[in-house]
Amino acid sequence: MREIRLRWLLLGELFSSVGMSFIWPLTTIYLHNHLGISLTQVGVILLFYSLANVIGSVIGGRMFDRLNPFYLTIGGVGVSLATMLVLVFSHGWPAFPIALLFLGFSSGWTLTMVNSLGTTIHSRDGRYIFNMLYFAQNFGIVIGTAMVGFVYSISITLLFSIAASLFVAFMVVVLSTYHVPAVMHRQVREKETQTVTLPKANRYIMGTFFISLVIIWIMYEQWNSNLSVYMTGMGILMRDYSLLWTINATLIVVFQALLNWLSNFFTNLYLQVYAGIFFVALSFVTLIFAKDYLHFVIAMVILTMGEATAFPTIPAIVNSLTPTVVKGKYQGMANAWASMGRALGPLFGGLVIDYVSYTALFIVAAVANLIVLGVNVLVITGNQHRVELYKWQIVKFKLNI
């Protein structure tokens, strides 16, 4: 049965990533500086944005298992496109924060659809598919974040217009390349007649992953939110803090290429998760002693090694632990739990900083990640020999995608 070509799935993810990268970097600045919204209100708006993302991920995953994913993907991209078009003409208060809710829902929905559609590709190793999807997502961030400041300085209307055009391109890709037999005629789950019971070992490992994603992302979000205040308070320029994210996105591209090459020599994905969590923890240990910009760069490099190693591997393992009829559900849950961590991260960090200190925050983040690592090792080693694997093929990778 003919499948989606991976190249088209990656191209769609690239358009989506660039389009959304035109929005999220300027959200706080635009709401606070141009619309006069207090930072507290901004925090509440971003919390609701993340919650909408969680809801979109969960519902999207469940719908993927029950309905035709081709039409569901069209729906998600269509909501994003319509919202961007509205923002072209109306981006004041309250239109902008309301639009963020729709974008949060549709982006969670669409990311879940793209990841779930990746599970319909049986001719490629699951690890390779999810590594490449993560690569495309971060390559889009490199492009989007590099352009957003320049375009924003010209016109906010132009920025939303370009973002809308990217979702038009995404829609064209979906309509012209996602309508294939493997998608249109895939097995779907009938809610009333089919109940899927996963082996306990599979559920224990995935449950550990989902809880781990919440904790890891709560700590990771300190880099996105509170670290900018910490660094600028030390006299480091805002543009230098922004440069860290350019380094992050660029290194992810490099590390993903390296990991795809290394996958020819080792096949234990759990070791990759262990290494990733360890590097995330190590980045916060480095922050404890960071007093100059070079140390922040080193910490970011270490963080990126962990991010690139662990984050795309978890959905690949989830793919191998779930049968076809519930793959969408569990891919949506993986995205939803990560989004929950992103939603809670700024609030958690702010509370620790207000009541203790930044150093205490870094220590808590390092210890929390090490505890997560230990729990994962214990749960996985205790259950790995009893798991049941579904559709997991190791194949030779071809250069043409």
N, C-alpha and C positions, 0 to 999 in steps of 0.2 A: 504494500500500500504506500503510495507516494506521500512523503513527509514534507513539512516546511523545511526549506533550505535554511541552515543556520545563519547564513549571511543576511537573510531578510529579517530574521528575528533580532539579530544584532543591530541592523540598521534602524529598525523601529525603536529599539531601546535607546540608541544613540540620539535620535530625534527627540524622544521624550525627555531624556536626561538634559540635553542642551536647553530645551524649552523651559523645563522646571528650574534649571540653573540661572535663568533670567529672572526668576521670581524670588526664591528663598534668600539669596544673599542680601537683597535690598529691603526685605520686609521690615525689619526693625528700624532701619534708618528712615525709610519712607513713612512708616506709621508715626514715628516719634518726631522727626524733623519737619516733615511736610504736612502731615495731618494733625500734628499737635497732640498726639496720644501719649499718655504717661507710660513709663516703662512697665509699671505694674499692669496696666491695661494691655500693653503689648504682650506681656507674659501670658495673660489669660487668653488672648487671641491665638497665640502660638500653641497653647495647650489644647484649645479646641481644634485647631488645625491638625495636630497630631492625633487627637482622638478620632477625628473624621477619617484620617488615614488608617487607623486601626479598624474602624467599622468597615471601610471600603475593602480592606484586605480580607477580613473574616467573611463578609458576605460574598465577595468576589470568588474566594476559594470554594465556598460551598456551592455557588451557582455554577462554577466550572465543572463540578462533578455531576451536575444534573441537567445542564442545558448546553446548547451548542456554543463552544468557546469562540468561534469566529464572530458570531453576532454579539457576544458579550464583550469582546475586545473592541468591536466597533462602537458599542455603547460607551465604554470607558473613555476611549479617545474622543468620541463625540462630545461628551460632557466637558472634557478639558478644552477642546477647541471652542465650544460655545462660550465657556467662561472667559477664555482669553479674548474672544471677540467682544464680549460685553465690556471687558476692562479697557479695550482700545477706546471706547467712547465714554465710559464712566468709571473712573478710578479714584473717586473721592470717598468721603465717609457717608454712609456705612457700606457703600458698594464694594470697596476693596476688601475689608475683613469678611464680608459675606462670601465674596468670590473665593477667598482663601479656604473657606469650609468646603466649597465644591471642588476646588483643586486638591485639597487634602484627601477627600473621598475618592475622586477619580484617579489620583496618582497611586493610592494604595490599591485600588481595584485593578488598574492597568499593570502595575508591577507584578501583582499576583498572577494576572493572566499571562504575561510574558514568561514568568518563571514556570508556570504550569504548562504552557505550550512547549517549553523546553523539555518537559518530561515525555512529550509525544514523539521526540526524536530518538529512535531506537538504534540508529546507525552510528551514534557517537557515544563515547564514554560520558556518563553523567557528570563526572568531575570536570571534564573539558568544557562541557556545555555551560555549566554554571560559572566556571572561571572566565569564559569568554563573555558571558552576559555581564559579569561584574566589571570586566575590562571595558566593555562598551559603555556601561553606566558611568564609570569614572573618567573615561576619555571624553564623554559628553560634558562632565563637570569641568574638566580642564578647558574645553572650548568655551563653555558658557560663562564661567567665572572670569576668564580672560577678557571677554567681550562686554560683560554686563556694565562695568564701571564706565567704559567709553561710551556705550550707547545711552546709558542713564544720564550722562552729562549733556547729551544732545537733546533728548526728549523722552519722557516716560511713555508717551503715546507710541513713539517709534519702537521702544522696547517691547511693549505688549503686542505690537503689530508683527514684529519678527518672531516672537514666541508663538503667536497664532499661526504664522506661516509654517513653522516647524511642525505643529500638530496637523496642519493640512498635509504636509509631506508624510507624516506618520500614517494618517488616514489612507493616503494613496497606497502606501506600502501594504497596509493591512488588506485593503480591498483587492489588490492585484496579486498578492503572493500568499496570503494566509488561507485562501479558499482551496484547501487540498484535501484529498480523501482521508488522510490520517487524522485531520481535525474534524472534518464534516461528518465522518462516520465512526468516530471513536466510541468506545463503550462508555455509556453514562450510567449513573446510579439512579435507580428508581427508589424514591424516598420511602414509599409505602411497602415495597416488597423485598428490599434488599438491605440487610444489616451486615456491616463489615466489622468483624472483631479481630483486632490486631493481636499478635502474640504479646505477652506481658513484657518480654525483653525489649521488643521494639518500642512499646509505649513508655517504658522506663527511660530508655535512652533519649527518645524524642522529648519527653517531658523535662528531662534534665537540660537538654539543649534550649528549650523554650524559656525556662527560668533563667538559664545562663545568659541568654540574649538580653533579657530585661536588665540584669545587673551590669553586664558588660557595656550596654548602651547608655545606662545611667551614668556610668563613669566616663565613657567616651565623650558624652555630650559636654563635659567640663571644658574640653578643648574648643568646642563650638561657642560656648557661652561665656563662662566665667574667666577663662584664661586670658581673653583679650583685655579685660579690666586689670588683671594681675600684671600682665606684661607692660601695658601702657603706664601703669603705676610705677614701674621700675625705670621708666624713661625710654622704653622701646617704642618706636614709632608704630602707628597703626598699619602703615603700609608694610612694615616688616612682619607684623603678625599675619596680615593677609597673604604675604609671600609663603608663609608656612603651608597654607592650603594649596598653593600652586605646586609646592614641593611634594605635598601629600598626593595629589592627584597624578602628578607626573610619575612618581615612584610606584604608585599602584599599577600603572600601565607597564612599567619595567618589570616589577615583581611578578605580575600575572604572566608575562611572556616567559620569565624564568621558571615559574611553577609549572607551566604547560610543558616545558622541556623536561623538568625533573620528574614529571608524572610517568615518563617512559621507564624510570628506574625504580620507583617504589609505588606501592599500591595501597598502603595502609592510611586511609583518610583520617582515622582517629588521631594518629600521631601528628597530622597536620593541624588538627583542631587544638591539641595540647600545645604545640609550638606557638600557635597564634595567640592563645590566651596568655601564655607566659610572656610573650613580647609586649602585649598590651599592659600587663602588670609592670614589666620592667620600664616602660616609658614613664609611668608615674613615679617609680623609684628615682628615675633620672630627674624628674621635675622637682623633687624634694631638694636637690642640690644645685638646681639651675639658678645661676646668678647673672648670666650674660646671654646674649643672643645665640651664640654658638651652641650652648648647652640645650637651648630650646629646639634648635635645628636637629641636634642629635636625638633628643627625645621624640621629635616628630618622625624621624627616620625609623626609630625603633617601633613607634606606634603603627606606622604604615606597614612595616613588616608583619606585625601581628594582625592588622586589619586584612591585608591582602591574603594572608595565609588561612585565617579561620573563617571569615565572613562568607566567602563563596562556597566553602567546603561544607558548612552545616546544611544548607538546602540540598546539596548533592547527596549527602548521607540520608537526609529525610526522604529524598526521592527513592533511594534504594530500599528504605524500610517500609514503604507504603505501596499497596496495590493500586492498579490503574484507577479504580472507581473512586478513590479518596485522595488522590495525589493533589488535586486542587485545594481540598480542605486543609491539608497539612502544610502545603506551600503558603497558603494564606495565613495560617497560624504562625508560621515562622516569621513572616513579614509583620504580622500584627504585634507579636511579642516584642520584636525589635522596635517597632514604632512606639509601643508603650514605654519602653526604656528611654527613647528620645524625648517623649513628652514629659517624663518625670525628672529627667536629668538636670535641667536648669534650676528647678525648684529645690531639689535635693542639695545641689551644690551651694545654692544661695543660703540655705539654712545652716549648713556646716560652716560656711565662711562667716556668716553673721554671728553665730554663737561660739565659734572656736577660731579657726584661721585657715588660710590657704594651705599651709603646710599640713595641717590636720586633714584637709580634704584629700591631698595627694597621698597621704599615708593610708587613709581609709580606702581610697580607690585601688591602691596597690594591694593591700591586704584582701579586699573583696575579690579582686580578680584571681589572686592566688588560692583563695578558698574555693572559688568557682572551678579553678583548674583541678584542685584536689578532689572535689566532688565528682567532676567528670571522669577522672581517672578511675575512681572507685566504682562508679555506676557502670561505666563502659566495660572495664575488665571483668566485672561480676556478671555481665549480661551478654557480652559480645558473642560468646560461644553458643548462645541459645537463640540468637535472632534469626528471623526468616527474611531472606532477601528477595526482593521483587524486581524484575527487569534491571539487571546490572550487567552490562556488557563491557568488557575491556577490548577495545579494538585499536588498530593502528590508525593514528591520526593522519589525515590528508591535509595538504596545504590549502586546497580549494574549499572555502566555506561559503 
